[in-house]
Amino acid sequence: MKILQLCYKPPYPPIDGGSMGMHSLTIGLLNNNHKVKVIAFNSYKHPCRVEDLPKDYVENTGFETIPIDLKANALDAIICLLKNKSYIAHRFFNKEMSNKLKNLLREEEFDFIQFESVFLASYIPIIKKYSNAKLVLRAPNVEHLIWERTAQNTKNPIKKLYIKHLATTLKDFELREINNFDGVYPVTKVDEDYFIQNGLNKPCKGVPVGIEKADIIDDQEVEENSIFHIGSMNWIPNEQGIKWFIDEVWDLAKAKTPELKAYFAGRAMPNWLLDLEKKDIFIYGEVPDSVRFMTSKNIMVTPLLSGSGIRIKIIEAMSIGKCVIATSIAAEGILYENEKNIVIANSPEEFALAIDKCLRDKEFSAIIGRNAYQLIKEKYNTNSIANELVDLYTEL
């Protein structure tokens, strides 16, 4: 099978959850002897130099990037506002990408063209003009739900109003465009149900994200009474969740566990966090080795208040046997059982209690971690998930 994989950002290097999800599927398809061509947008938010990537990866995928300017443009935003169009989706339409697809599809035939985001749906008319391939959406999220939930947790009334508008126009775009694909394969059953209940009339099934098995670092010393979070901070739900945790949870948790220390790592760390002066809270930027960073701490916390899809950084932490404390929204889509392979906490009080319990009851947190490792090993295997998707594609 020959597949063209269209990515809204570079899947390699796999440095955040989104890129890890796309990359793991690329590897799974290649491992199962399918041919994959990868084209990705390259922006200031997710810069990538092809010449710096491993030669075998570039050769095996024919990897190419197309530059795109994703910086906020006031004029474009106003035009979209007046026309009641989705500004979020509009930003991803790019003439160079259009020309690239036109020329590529004139020269090569593909069995499937896999869109890694509904934001790329604007290219469907061009692709259909030059290709007979089946078009499939590998939806990482229900995108408009992220914005709806972000608006709910935004306090500034003017900002809240505009984010609501962005959510509404994106919802119109997303629920209209999903029916222009031949098949839609979100990463969770929750998102599958949502799409079907909201008008999707094409084949749809939730298929989770696979993850390549991380090397467990046995020689890493684990710091006692430590918690951590890792995630890209240019994703609004991450920044919003960490702010809530520091403002609402930290003092409660610290009162219960005075020796507690917290470590926050991730790309694009905002200045308000870098400048934070709070005892026993340590702020990092992007860490060179996420697995080594996670291995060096006790408990992962993921306090998301908004979002959709699946949090791959949680899956990565679970895959190395870490005990994770997360909100229901953060854990949404993962095949978890509360207090068996993850700990769910939704209020500041619940979070503080969970942190205290997991740090003091080492056997409890160790069992959670072992069960988490087993869950990921059984249900999130990269090659098995790629095979499942290929079977679904074949049915089309």
N, C-alpha and C positions, 0 to 999 in steps of 0.2 A: 504494500500500500504506500502511496506517495502523498505526503501531507505537507501543506504550506501552513506554517504556524505564524500568525500575525500577533505581535505583542505590543501592548501599550507602553511598555518600558523594557529595557534589556533584561532578559532572563538570566544572563550571565555577566558578571559574577553573581551567584545567588546570595546576596547580602541582606535581603529582607524577606518577609513572608511571601509577598507577591512574586518576587523573582524566584524564590525557592520552589513555589508551586508550579510555575511555568517550566523551570529547568528540570524538575524531577520528572515531569511528563515527557519532555524531550528525550531525556535519558532512557526512560521506560520504553518509549517507542523505538529508539535506536537499538536498545538491548533485545527487542523482539523482532529485529531485522526489517523494520519499516524505514522508508526514506523520509527524512524531515528537512525541510528548508525553513530557516528562521529569519524573519524580518522584524525589526523592533524600532520603535521610536527612541530617540536619544535626546534628552533634554537636560537643562541645568539641574533639575530635581534628581535625575538618575543618569549621570554622565557615564559614558562608556567609550573606551578606545579599543577598537577591534584589534589593532596591532599589539595590544597588551595581553590579549587573551590566549589561552593555550592553542597551539596550531591545530592539534587534532580535533578540538571542539569546533573551531572555525571551518575546518575542512569537512567534517562530518555533517555539519548543519548548513553549510553555505551561508554562514551568519553575516547579515548586513544590517546596518542601522541607517535610519533616516532622521536628520535633525529636525527638531520641532521646538517652537517657542511656546512654552506653557505659562509664561509669566502673565499675571493679570493685566488685561488691557481694558482700560475704562471705556473707550469708544465701542469696542466690540461688546462689552457687557451691557452698555446702554442700548445698542441696536438690538441685541437679543431680548432685553427687557421690553422694549417697545413692540417687538414682533412676537413676544411671548414664546420664544424659542429657548431651548436649553443651552445656556452659555457653557456649562460644564462639558457637554458633548461637542459643542461647536469648536472648542479649542483643539480637538483632535483631528479636525479635517485639514489636510495639508496637500498642496498641489504636488509637491515632490513625491509624496507617498502615492498619490493617484497615478502619476506618470510611471513610477517604478512598477506598480502593479500592472498597469496597462502593458508595459514592455515585457515584463516577466511572463505574463499569461499569454502573450502572443508567441513566446518562444518555448514555453514548457507547459505540459499538462499535469494536473494534479487530480487525485481521486477526491481529496477532501481539503477544504480550507478551514482551518480552525482559528476562530477569533477568540483571543484571550480576554476580551472585554466588550461589553455592549457599546462602549465609547467608540469602537471602530466600525460600528454598523453603517456609518455614512458611506463606506466604501462598497457596500453591497451592490448598488447599481452598476458601478464600474466593473466589478468582478464578474457579475452575471453577464455582462456584455462580451467579455473576453474569455470566459471559462464555463465549462459544463460541470465543474466540480460541485459536490455537495458542500453546503455551507453549514458549519456547526459552531455553536457558541459554547465555550467552556467558561461559564459564568462564575467568577470568583466570589461575587456578592450579588445581592439585590441592591444595586447602587443607590437608588433613590431612598431606600430605607435608612442608609447611613446618614444621609442629609436630613431626613425627617427626625431621626433620633438626635442628631447633633443640634437641630433647631430647638428641640424640647429641652435640651440641657444648656442652652445659651441664655445668659441673663440680660445682656444688653438688648433693649427692645428694638432698636433700629437694625442691629446685626441679625437679631432673631427673625425679623420680618423678611429681610433679604434672603437669609438661608432657607426660610420657608418657601420663598419664591423659587429659589434654585431647586429645591426638592420637588416642587410641584411640576415645573417644566421638565425636569429630568424624568420624573415618573411618567409623564405623557410620552416622552421620547422612548423610554425603556420598554414600556408595555406595548407600544406600537411596533417597535423594531424587532422584538423577540419573535414575532410571527413571520418575519422575513427570512429567518433561518430555516434550514431543513430539519435541524434538531437542536435542542438546548440541553446542556448537561452541566447543571450547577454542581458545586462541591458539597452540598448538604441536602438531606431530605427535606429540611425546613424550607430551603429556597425552592426546591422542586414543587412542594405543595403550594407555596405562595404564587409561583408563576402560573400554575395550573388553575388555581382559584381566581386568578386575575386576568383570565382571558387567553392564555397560551393554548393554541390548538395544534401544536406540532409535537412530535415525540420528545419526551422529557424524562430524564432520570437523574437523581442525585448520585454522583460518584465522587467519593472523597479524594483528597489530595494525597499522593504518595510522598514518602520522604526517604531519601537515601540514608541508610544506617550510618549514624555518626560514630566515630571512634570514641569509645568511652575511655577517659583519661584516668587511669588508676593511680598515678603518682601525684595527683593534685590534692593539696591540703584544703580542706573545707573549713571556712571561717565559721566559728560558732555564733549562733544567734543573729544570723544574717539573712536578709531577704533581698530579692533583686527583681528588676523589670528590665526587659530588653525589647526594643522595637523602634522602628523609624518614627521620629517625632515630627516629621512633616506630614504625617497622616493625622488629621484633626482628632479622631476618636482617641488616639494614644495620648496626645497632649492633654486633651480634656480629662481623660481618665486619671492621669498622673496628678493633675492639678487637684482633682477631687480627693484623691488619696492623701496628698500632702495636707490639704486644707481640713479634711473631715476625718480621716482615719488615723493619721500619724500620731497625734497626741494621745488618742485612746490606746493605740497599740503600744506606745512608749510607756504609758502609765502601767500597763499590765506586764510589760517586759522591759524594764529600765535599761538592760544591756543591749537592746535591739539596735542594729545598724541596717541602713537601707542603701542599696546601690542601684542607680538608674543609668542605663547605657542605651545608645542608639544614634543613628544618623540624624543630622540636622537638629541637634539639641537647641531649643530656643534660649534666647538670652536670659529670660526671667528665671529659667532653671539653672543656667550656668552661673548666674549671679546670686543664686539662693544661698543664704547663710543660715543653716539650720543644723543644730548639733546632731551628729551621727547620720546625716544624709549626705551621700557622696554622688556627685554627678559626673558621668563620663560622656564623651562623645562616642563615635563609632569605635568599637573594640576590634583589635586585629583578629581575634579568635573567639567567636561567640560561644563555642562549646567549652573552651577552657574557662571563659568568664562564668558561664552558668555552673560549671562543675565546682568552681571555687566557693560558691555560696550555698546556703541551706535550702531556702524555699523561694519559689517563683511566685510573684503576685501579678495578676493581670486584671486591673480594676476598670474594665471598659464599661462605659455607660451607653455607648452607641456603637454601631457597626453592623455588619452582616457577613454572611459567608463563614469562613473558618479561620481561626488564628493559628497560622502555621508555626509561629514561635512557641506556642503552647505545645504543639505536637512535637517540635524539636526537643523541648525540655523534657517532655514525657518519654521520648525515645532514649534518653540517657538516664532515665530512672529518677527524675526530679519530682518531688512533691509540688503540686501547683495549687494555689488558691486563686480562684477566679470568680468573677460575676457570672450570672447566668448568660448574659449577652456575650461575654468574652468566650465562654465555653460552648456557645450555640453551634450546633452542627457536628460537634465531636461526639462520638459514641460512648459517652462517659456514664459512670454510675457514681453519684455523689457519695463521698467518703469511702469509696472503694478504690477508684483510680484518679480522683481529683477531689478537691474540697471547694464547694460553692459557698460564696458569701456575697450578699447583695447590699447590705447596709454597713455603715461605719462600725457599728457595734459587732455585727457578725464577722467582719474582717478582722477586727482587733482580737476577738475571741479565737478565731481560726488560727491566726498567727501565733498567739500564745500557746494554743494546744499543740500545733505542729512542731514548734520549737522545743516545748517541754516534754512532749511524749514522742521520743525519738523512734520508738518501735512503730507507733501509729503512722508517722510520716514515712518511715522506711517501707512499710507495707503499701502505702499509697503509691510510692515511687516504683516499687517492683510491679505492682499491678498496672501502672501506667505504661511501663516498659513493655509488658506483655501485650497490652491492648494495641500499641502502635505496631509491634512486631507482627501481630496477627491480621490487623485490619487496614494498615496503611503502607503496604508493600508497593514500592514503585512499579515493579514489573507487572504485578498482578493487576494493579489499577489501570495501567496502560492497556493490558489485554482486555480488561472489561470494557474500556472505552472503544477499542477497536471492534469488539463484538457488536457493540451498539451501533457503531458506524456501518458495519457490514449489513445490519438489519435495514438500514436506510436504502 
